[in-house]
């Protein structure tokens, strides 16, 4: 995959999501390929990043959700409460989200985050930056501006 003339290697794929990596940007990208990612495939994709981060530098992670049409709270809870704190300890602290254009999806994300923060506290994302962008190009431009 090419973004702004930078090559990203496909490092993992299942029927629902693809994972790309570029060492120069220290960036992994998870791209939803279907309108729904079953939780087992969701977790296996993100756990692949957890393993990958032990051998490759990853400071940035983008989750391109534009193809999703189903919001799944249990996946989001695991992602926020378990996975993000785990990879934070390995140096992955910059997260970028690209949401589908449907306004209801953004509202579902906000409601889901509120529920997670009520259950776990907002400190589960302390030390992690979460930036919402519109495109993968925006992710690269943001990284370039901050480096």
C-alpha positions in Angstrom: 0.0 0.0 0.0 1.3 3.5 -0.9 0.4 6.6 1.1 1.9 10.0 0.0 4.6 8.1 -1.9 5.6 6.1 1.1 5.4 2.3 0.9 3.7 0.3 3.6 4.2 -3.4 3.9 1.3 -5.8 4.4 2.4 -7.7 7.6 -0.8 -9.5 8.6 -4.2 -10.1 7.1 -7.4 -12.0 7.8 -10.8 -11.9 6.0 -11.8 -8.8 8.0 -8.8 -6.6 8.5 -5.3 -5.8 7.1 -2.3 -4.7 9.0 0.4 -2.5 7.3 3.7 -1.2 8.6 6.3 1.4 7.7 9.5 1.6 9.7 10.4 5.1 8.7 7.2 6.4 10.3 7.3 3.8 13.0 3.6 3.4 12.1 1.3 0.4 12.0 -2.0 0.7 10.3 -5.0 -1.5 10.9 -7.5 -1.2 8.0 -11.0 -2.7 8.4 -11.7 -4.5 5.2 -15.3 -5.5 6.0 -18.3 -3.8 7.6 -17.7 -5.8 10.8 -14.7 -7.5 12.5 -15.6 -10.5 14.7 -14.0 -10.1 18.1 -11.7 -13.2 17.6 -10.3 -11.7 14.4 -10.2 -8.2 16.0 -8.1 -9.5 18.9 -5.8 -11.6 16.8 -5.0 -8.6 14.6 -4.2 -6.3 17.5 -2.3 -9.1 19.4 -0.2 -9.4 16.2 0.8 -5.7 16.8 1.6 -6.6 20.4 4.1 -9.2 19.2 5.4 -7.1 16.4 6.2 -4.2 18.7 8.8 -6.5 20.4 10.9 -6.6 17.3 10.1 -3.5 15.4 9.8 0.2 16.5 6.2 1.2 16.6 5.3 4.6 18.2 2.2 5.3 16.0 -0.9 3.2 15.3 -3.7 4.2 13.0 -7.0 2.4 12.9 -8.9 3.0 9.7 -12.5 2.1 10.5 -14.1 3.7 7.4 -15.4 0.4 6.1 -17.1 -0.5 9.4 -20.9 -0.3 9.6 -21.3 -2.1 12.9 -20.1 -0.8 16.3 -19.1 -3.6 18.7 -18.8 -2.4 22.3 -17.0 -5.6 23.7 -14.2 -5.2 21.0 -13.9 -1.5 21.9 -13.7 -2.2 25.6 -10.9 -4.8 25.1 -9.1 -2.4 22.8 -9.2 0.5 25.3 -9.0 -1.3 28.6 -6.6 -4.2 27.8 -4.7 -3.6 24.5 -3.9 0.1 24.6 -2.4 0.0 28.2 -0.4 -3.0 27.2 1.2 -1.5 24.1 1.8 1.8 25.9 4.4 0.0 28.1 6.2 -0.9 24.8 6.2 2.8 23.6 3.1 2.8 21.3 1.5 6.0 22.6 0.2 7.8 19.5 -3.1 6.5 18.2 -5.0 7.8 15.2 -8.6 7.0 14.3 -10.4 7.3 11.0 -14.1 6.9 11.6 -16.8 6.0 9.0 -18.7 9.1 7.7 -22.0 8.1 9.3 -22.7 10.5 12.3 -24.2 7.7 14.3 -20.9 5.9 14.4 -19.0 8.8 16.0 -21.8 9.1 18.5 -21.5 5.3 19.3 -17.8 5.7 19.8 -18.4 8.6 22.2 -21.0 6.7 24.2 -18.8 3.6 24.2 -15.8 5.6 25.5 -18.0 7.1 28.2 -19.1 3.7 29.3 -15.5 2.4 29.4 -14.3 5.4 31.4 -17.1 4.9 33.9 -16.0 1.3 34.4 -12.2 1.6 34.3 -11.5 5.3 34.8 -10.1 7.8 32.3 -6.6 7.1 33.5 -6.5 3.9 31.4 -5.5 6.1 28.5 -3.2 8.4 30.5 0.0 9.0 28.5 -1.7 8.0 25.2 -2.6 10.5 22.5 -5.7 9.8 20.5 -6.2 11.9 17.3 -9.2 11.7 15.0 -8.3 12.3 11.4 -10.1 11.9 8.1 -7.5 10.0 6.0 -4.3 8.0 6.2 -2.6 10.9 4.5 -3.7 13.1 7.5 -1.9 10.5 9.8 1.4 10.9 7.9 1.1 14.6 7.8 0.5 14.8 11.5 3.4 12.5 12.3 5.7 14.6 10.0 4.6 17.8 11.7 5.4 16.4 15.2 8.8 14.9 14.3 
